[in-house]
Amino acid sequence: MIDASHIKAQMEVKGSDGKHVGTVDAVEEKRVRLASGGMYHDLDVGMIDKVKDGVVWLSTTAEQTTRSWH
């Protein structure tokens, strides 16, 4: 599991396919609040595959991640 302390506000979040999902707004324990499309969404830290070069990479594609948001 990813150490949430490595995730900072304003980091870009990308799906496993490299597509933009949103931007980190805040980190709260095991949840990441994400700003995307003028709305906020919470992601479980367990969805994060890695944090590399200032980007949060998810273990799911952008489409899989955002499917339930719309």
SVG drawing of the C-alpha trace seen along z (x, -y; Angstrom):
<svg xmlns="http://www.w3.org/2000/svg" viewBox="-24 -24 34 26">
<polyline fill="none" stroke="black" stroke-width="0.4" points="0.0,0.0 1.1,-3.5 2.2,-5.8 -0.3,-8.6 2.3,-11.1 3.9,-11.0 0.8,-12.5 0.5,-16.3 -2.1,-18.9 -1.9,-20.0 -0.3,-16.7 -1.7,-15.5 -3.6,-12.2 -3.5,-9.9 -5.1,-6.5 -3.1,-3.5 -3.6,-4.4 -1.8,-7.8 -4.9,-9.9 -5.6,-12.8 -8.1,-12.1 -7.8,-15.1 -5.7,-17.0 -5.2,-16.3 -7.0,-18.7 -6.3,-17.2 -5.2,-14.0 -7.2,-12.7 -5.9,-9.5 -6.7,-6.8 -8.7,-9.0 -7.5,-11.4 -9.8,-14.3 -9.6,-14.9 -10.7,-17.9 -12.0,-17.0 -14.3,-18.9 -15.2,-21.4 -16.3,-18.7 -14.7,-16.9 -14.4,-13.1 -12.8,-10.9 -10.5,-8.1 -9.3,-5.3 -5.5,-5.2 -5.7,-1.5 -6.6,-2.6 -3.1,-4.2 -0.5,-2.2 2.5,-4.6 3.6,-8.1 6.4,-9.0 7.8,-12.3 5.1,-14.3 2.3,-12.3 -0.2,-10.0 -0.8,-6.9 -3.9,-4.8 -4.2,-1.1 -7.3,-1.6 -7.7,-3.5 -9.1,-7.0 -12.4,-5.7 -12.8,-3.0 -12.1,-5.5 -14.5,-8.2 -17.3,-5.9 -19.3,-6.2 -18.8,-9.9 -21.1,-10.9"/>
</svg>
